């Protein structure tokens, strides 16, 4: 699926995101989060790993929209 994060287009797949996040330890969740497998990851951490961009370059909302379109469960502020 093609999506735009931080004004750059990315072709993301659910399996590609799962592979990228494999072996990554989740940081403490303080805001928006994405559930990948059985783990809750902060949206900014997922965006940084998947896009290889600095997390200051995009918003959590951009990541949440892309991940929800791929079929991941996303949560707003707890």
C-alpha positions as CSV (number, residue, x, y, z in Angstrom):
1,X,0.0,0.0,0.0
2,X,1.3,3.4,-0.9
3,X,1.2,6.0,1.8
4,X,2.8,9.4,2.5
5,X,4.7,10.0,5.7
6,X,6.6,13.3,6.2
7,X,5.9,14.3,2.6
8,X,7.7,11.1,1.3
9,X,5.8,8.2,-0.4
10,X,6.3,4.7,1.0
11,X,5.1,1.4,-0.3
12,X,4.3,-0.5,2.9
13,X,2.9,-4.0,3.4
14,X,1.7,-5.6,6.6
15,X,4.4,-8.4,6.3
16,X,7.1,-5.8,5.7
17,X,6.1,-3.9,8.9
18,X,6.0,-7.1,10.9
19,X,9.5,-8.0,9.6
20,X,10.9,-4.5,10.4
21,X,9.6,-4.6,13.9
22,X,10.8,-8.2,14.6
23,X,13.2,-8.2,17.5
24,X,12.6,-4.5,18.4
25,X,11.9,-3.8,22.1
26,X,9.0,-1.5,22.6
27,X,9.6,1.8,24.3
28,X,7.2,2.9,27.1
29,X,3.9,4.0,25.6
30,X,2.9,7.5,26.7
31,X,0.6,8.5,23.8
32,X,-0.7,7.0,20.6
33,X,0.3,3.4,20.1
34,X,0.2,0.6,17.5
35,X,-0.3,-3.0,18.4
36,X,2.0,-5.2,16.4
37,X,1.8,-8.9,17.3
38,X,1.1,-8.8,21.0
39,X,3.2,-5.8,21.7
40,X,2.2,-2.1,22.1
41,X,4.6,0.2,20.3
42,X,4.6,4.0,20.4
43,X,3.5,5.3,17.0
44,X,6.6,7.5,16.6
45,X,8.9,4.5,17.3
46,X,7.1,2.4,14.6
47,X,7.3,5.3,12.1
48,X,11.0,5.8,12.8
49,X,11.8,2.2,12.2
50,X,9.6,1.6,9.2
51,X,10.5,4.8,7.4
52,X,14.1,5.2,8.6
53,X,13.4,8.9,9.2
54,X,13.9,11.0,12.3
55,X,10.7,11.0,14.4
56,X,10.6,14.8,14.5
57,X,9.9,14.7,10.7
58,X,6.4,13.2,11.0
59,X,3.4,13.2,13.2
60,X,2.0,10.3,15.1
61,X,-1.3,10.8,13.2
62,X,0.4,10.0,9.9
63,X,1.8,6.7,11.3
64,X,-1.6,5.8,12.8
65,X,-3.4,6.4,9.5
66,X,-0.9,4.3,7.6
67,X,-0.9,1.4,10.2
68,X,-4.7,1.3,10.5
69,X,-5.0,1.1,6.7
70,X,-2.6,-1.9,6.8
71,X,-4.8,-3.6,9.3
72,X,-3.0,-3.0,12.6
73,X,-4.9,-2.0,15.7
74,X,-4.1,1.6,16.7
75,X,-4.9,3.3,20.0
76,X,-5.2,7.0,20.7
77,X,-4.0,8.6,24.0
78,X,-4.6,6.2,26.9
